[in-house]
Amino acid sequence: MSERQTQTAGEIDDEACAWALRLDGRDLELADDPELDAWLAADSRRRGAFLRAQAALSLLDRGRALADTAPVLTRSPSRRGLLIVGAGGGAVAAGLAASALLSAEVRRYATGLGEIRRVPLKDGSLIAINTRSDLEVALSSHLRRVKLDAGEAWFEVAKDAARPFVVQAGPVHIRAVGTAFSVRRQDAGCDVLVTEGVVEAWLEGSADRPARLAAGFKSLIAAGRDPITVQAPEDIERSLSWRTGSIALDGQSLAEAAEEFNRYNERRIVIDDPELAKRRFVGLFRTNDPEGFSAAVAATIGARVTMKPGIISLDRG
């Protein structure tokens, strides 16, 4: 009788937890460990159990990040014991972790309209936060986690194999160790742009099918559809020009340009003429200078600019 036929699901979960703990904090791909690779290949149930154990381990670390203080316990549960519970029931593990495990530094950062902020983290990482963004950073001894609730941020991640860097933006998760990438929340999902290294991104519930993105690639990840991934290094650099307070246009329509300027300014650009809105434009402008952009459009393609309270109106002259 084969090992697969004799081994119970509980035994598989127990072995998966042991593997997750053994590999915790190691910058290791599955294919880099022949012993783990052989264990996974011997039974199709094992990969799912291993991924559940890793997810439960992340929940434990999230619990550390959520706890402001570590309560005094007469009998502390072991990390392995909590992990075994978590592999079968993530909510139980999360509750135990939040109430009983060690504390971590948790901070929230937000930017207003037109504000761009650079935040250095204690681990050596750097976050550039774009306009109208809101995020929470939790640094624990085993995990660095960011929850992006709104807006856009670019992350320059300090390499630390013992502490993966995970960004959660709604149902989308992005994981890295030492790399640089940006995440922008959209109504339909998230735009992920990679400027250095490699990241893995996946939707909630599909950690076993992550999309791998290398430097120069970007992807739109949304529920109910396959990721749309393209290689576009020049487009990525243009899209991230906000980090220096700029908007770079390289053939975008005036409608797209107006939408971008309106992300940063109280005074909005309005283009009522559909044909004018389709015209393409090239140039580099400050995010806080919609007037300069409108004047350049007028001088270049003969548009008419009308200044109104809170509005810059563009139409064909």
PABAGU-477039 format. One record per residue (C-alpha): residue in three letters; x, y, z. Coordinates in steps of 0.001 Angstrom, whole numbers, plus 500000, padded with zeros to 6 digits. Each point is the difference from the previous one (the first is absolute). Example, Ala and Ser with C-alpha at 12.3 -4.5 7.8 and 13.67 -1.06 7.14 Angstrom:
# PABAGU-477039
ALA512300495500507800
SER501370503440499340
This chain:
# PABAGU-477039
MET500000500000500000
SER501425503406499018
GLU500778502827502392
ARG497250502044498369
GLN497390497345500747
THR501035499592503642
GLN500530503643500976
THR497033501901501422
ALA499160503629499277
GLY500884500859503588
GLU503435498466499644
ILE500560501938496797
ASP498978503235501750
ASP502420499238502818
GLU502885499417497593
ALA499046503141498049
CYS500164502046503206
ALA503429498560500746
TRP501205500981496533
ALA498533503519500300
LEU501783500533503307
ARG503232498527498639
LEU499995502384497035
ASP498661503025501874
GLY502267502975499333
ARG502085498278497317
ASP500238501621496576
LEU499397496705498242
GLU498071498958496938
LEU498278496624500087
ALA502205498707497204
ASP503134500863501994
ASP499368497269502608
PRO499950496479498474
GLU498686498450503215
LEU496999502337500125
ASP499461499554496271
ALA499883496226500411
TRP497620500256502959
LEU497602502198498016
ALA500153497780496915
ALA499163496815501906
ASP496399501030500729
SER497839502573498211
ARG498390500956503327
ARG503264501226501465
ARG500423503189497968
GLY496647501346501166
ALA500772499047503613
PHE503396501703499776
LEU498470503215498603
ARG497355499980502746
ALA502734499626502620
GLN501947502914498531
ALA496827502110499970
ALA499338499107503634
LEU503556501009500871
SER499383503384498376
LEU496828500359502070
LEU501996499393503150
ASP502408502750499031
ARG497072502256499135
GLY498710499356503504
ARG503302501210501403
ALA499647503161497968
LEU496469500623501258
ALA500784499511503675
ASP501010503251501741
THR501362498121503017
ALA500811496410500805
PRO497694498792502786
VAL501386497930502856
LEU499032496346499539
THR500227497272502584
ARG500456497517497197
SER501062501280496603
PRO498970497974496957
SER502900498844497864
ARG500456501517496574
ARG499779496542498476
GLY496788499242501860
LEU498400503205498779
LEU501217499301496484
ILE498387496557499974
VAL496718501539501076
GLY500429502722497393
ALA500633497587497164
GLY496514498636500496
GLY498308503204501161
GLY501594503332499167
ALA497451502026502014
VAL500867498099503183
ALA503712500545499441
ALA499474503686499318
GLY497993500450503188
LEU502578498206502124
ALA502824501899498374
ALA498391503399500483
SER499302499391503673
ALA503007498023501133
LEU503082500580497892
LEU502744502574500071
SER499460503620499076
ALA501347501759496939
GLU500300503588498880
VAL496891501045498067
ARG499763503402498348
ARG497532501625497621
TYR500896502533497328
ALA497647502120497891
THR500414502730497394
GLY497626502750498997
LEU499154501334496559
GLY503211500825498139
GLU502236498782502822
ILE502892497632499250
ARG501798498549502995
ARG503173497950500429
VAL500130497787503086
PRO503169498125501032
LEU499312496846502034
LYS502125498670502844
ASP500937496903497978
GLY501697502186497380
SER497124499913497514
LEU498505503146498484
ILE496385500753499074
ALA499019502815497629
ILE496305500747500506
ASN498004501713497263
THR497099502426500268
ARG496870499036501971
SER501417496741501314
ASP499502498172503279
LEU502062497069501235
GLU501008498121503129
VAL503486498583500621
ALA500630497186502497
LEU503555498796500649
SER500418496810501997
SER502940497669500550
HIS498866497666497213
LEU497963502100497598
ARG499774503494498561
ARG496412500684498980
VAL498366503005498341
LYS496251500414499645
LEU499244502478497198
ASP496466501203500639
ALA499945502716497327
GLY502171501617497356
GLU503477499093498813
ALA503450499365501446
TRP503426498956498772
PHE502081497699502188
GLU503785499728499986
VAL500435496889502135
ALA503125499353502038
LYS501106496402499590
ASP499265497906503083
ALA499551496283499338
ALA498621499461503507
ARG497166502493499466
PRO498075499907496706
PHE498357503273498961
VAL496298499588499196
VAL497625502674498725
GLN496257499400500202
ALA497731502202497884
GLY496451498728500309
PRO499955496403498760
VAL503431500344498343
HIS503220498936501755
ILE503526500795498807
ARG503048498364501579
ALA503688500908499708
VAL503230499703501970
GLY502342502566498464
THR498625501865496995
ALA498149503142498925
PHE496432500219498756
SER496880502145500105
VAL496370499176500747
ARG497037502154499005
ARG496468499145501048
GLN497371500261497278
ASP496256499364500013
ALA500587496781498063
GLY503047498790501936
CYS503647501054500280
ASP502756501116497659
VAL503354498472500958
LEU503154501451498395
VAL503420498473500663
THR503107502158499702
GLU502551497639501559
GLY500215496300500847
VAL497047497602499948
VAL496679499959501861
GLU497177497480500309
ALA496393501194499879
TRP496764498112500537
LEU496340500421500871
GLU498579498984503347
GLY499487496241499997
SER502378499277497128
ALA503430500138501651
ASP500840496741498230
ARG499779501776496622
PRO502054503190500395
ALA500998502155497050
ARG503758500640499911
LEU500993503439498791
ALA503587500993499233
ALA501445503485499644
GLY498496501833497036
PHE496671498169500193
LYS496648501315501144
SER496724498227500677
LEU496355500820500666
ILE498723497473502523
ALA496274499859500680
ALA497431497498501220
GLY498149498019497378
ARG502604500351497251
ASP503461498794499095
PRO502848502446500768
ILE500884502285497096
THR503801500070499963
VAL502219501854497528
GLN503643500987499750
ALA500186503791499879
PRO503070501468501773
GLU499677503441498394
ASP496303500200500845
ILE500792499024503588
GLU502561502793500357
ARG497524502496498559
SER497232498793502302
LEU502258500394503039
SER501163503528499189
TRP497706501166502835
ARG502794498987502391
THR501837503163498936
GLY496833502108499895
SER499591499725496233
ILE497481498833497420
ALA501646498605496872
LEU497890499816496859
ASP501170497966497027
GLY497103499869497588
GLN497188499705502549
SER496668501557499062
LEU499034503375501441
ALA497181498230501847
GLU502549497711501688
ALA502258502950500762
ALA497133501964501555
GLU499075497008502158
GLU503592499769501239
PHE500248503695500883
ASN496654499815501776
ARG501439497399502388
TYR502234502710501500
ASN498104503286499816
GLU496872501688501323
ARG499721501911496734
ARG498791497443497504
ILE500610499844496258
VAL496805499457498015
ILE499921499120496287
ASP496449500040498646
ASP500914499494496349
PRO500333496233499274
GLU502247500557496990
LEU502379502227501927
ALA500066497469502837
LYS501405497400497576
ARG502968502137498916
ARG503409498629501061
PHE502601501974501887
VAL503660499806501061
GLY501676501898502803
LEU501284500041503572
PHE498094502086502551
ARG499815500541503754
THR497113498226501678
ASN498863503304501551
ASP500036502006496755
PRO496781499323498058
GLU500105503612498793
GLY503405499482498374
PHE498799496814498340
SER496880501732498660
ALA502062502883498643
ALA502288497531498227
VAL496998498268498432
ALA498669503347498813
ALA503337500999498492
THR500636496614498360
ILE496662498990498500
GLY498070503257500088
ALA497570499088502762
ARG498147502707501894
VAL500456500238503769
THR497290501471502219
MET500750500520503677
LYS497048499625502358
PRO499801499627503788
GLY501307496508500700
ILE500023499061496288
ILE502305500317496997
SER497918499469496885
LEU501641498872496749
ASP498215500079496644
ARG500823500513496357
GLY500731503599499201
